[in-house]
């Protein structure tokens, strides 16, 4: 699904929720005042607070759905994560305010008996919010938006809080007047719990928390099955929205070509993206040896230095040396010398290289390869 279409659907469902929340907030707030229900007033304030979160959802969906660019090469999904964090703080503060006001009413015993007409208002809120939950959750799942799914559960929490309000109203009308305030406290606690859950998940994502252990084990198992991978190490993951990003080092045979190593890395990348739904990108580092704890070959001279110091001198002395391949392994060098088809002074070259080998402490092995004939077949 294109990002523009994703944002369009998120905007539509959120604006529908905003209109319904505005109407419910007004009806519950006025109904609570007219019919003397503290819990209904609290529920109305809760609905009005949803307007702010709906606006935030539209804003975050717009920017979070944008494609990656120069400033945000991994995409903009964390706009949604940051918005969820702010939404959670608003929920926690709203819940704490409702609890404080309700406790004050209980302490001072300033209870009013709610009117009967407060009951259908609470029932209307339950039905409307439950409908919003199913609609928003369906769209959020379809477009893979954690923000919309979080907002859907917010609608479900509104429905649950209205159930508590309904029970409190029934109890208060039956003679237990304090139940209206108790219901308001329960609503406040539910709001705080929901806000804490959203906030904690957002914080974990913002600090690059890894995926759950079961998924990490699945990723490791899939990589191990790729042909050419001998070992997996330094496997790291992080979440961005619902997307999973993976960094991994794979150990391969040290004597294969660079292109074969790259081919194996491509296989690892594509098999992970194909087999795990939310994997967005994989960075694969190919290792010829296990260097997780130390890098034994890090201080060895590079190709330019080696050619300057002795490789070009060897070829000058023995022109049959055509090219060389360098292997950096276990803190030492293995040098493969490729000789052309005119190579006939084998014994003289071996004697010369043995003398040179004694003087080169970085080289552990020299291997000679004779290219008798070079034939290239191609279409």
Protein Blocks (a to p, Z undefined) as FASTA:
>chain_A
ZZklmmmmmmmmmmmmmmmmmmmmmmmmmmmmmnopaklmmmmmmmmmmmmmmmmmmmmm
mmmmpccdfklmnojklmmmmmmmmmmmmmmmmmmmmmmmmmmmmmnopacdddfklmmm
mmmmmmmmmmmmmmmmmmmmmnopaklmmmmmmmmmmmmmmmmmmmmmmmmmnopamlmm
mmmmmmmmmmmmmmmmmmmmmmmmmnopacdfklmmmmmmmmmmpghiabdchiacddeh
jbccddddddddfkbcfklmmmmmmmmmmmmmmmmmklmbdcddddfbdcklpcfklmpc
cfklmmmmmmmmmmmmmmmlmbdcdddeehiacddddddfklmblmlmmmmmmmmmmmmm
kbmbdcddddfbacdddZZ
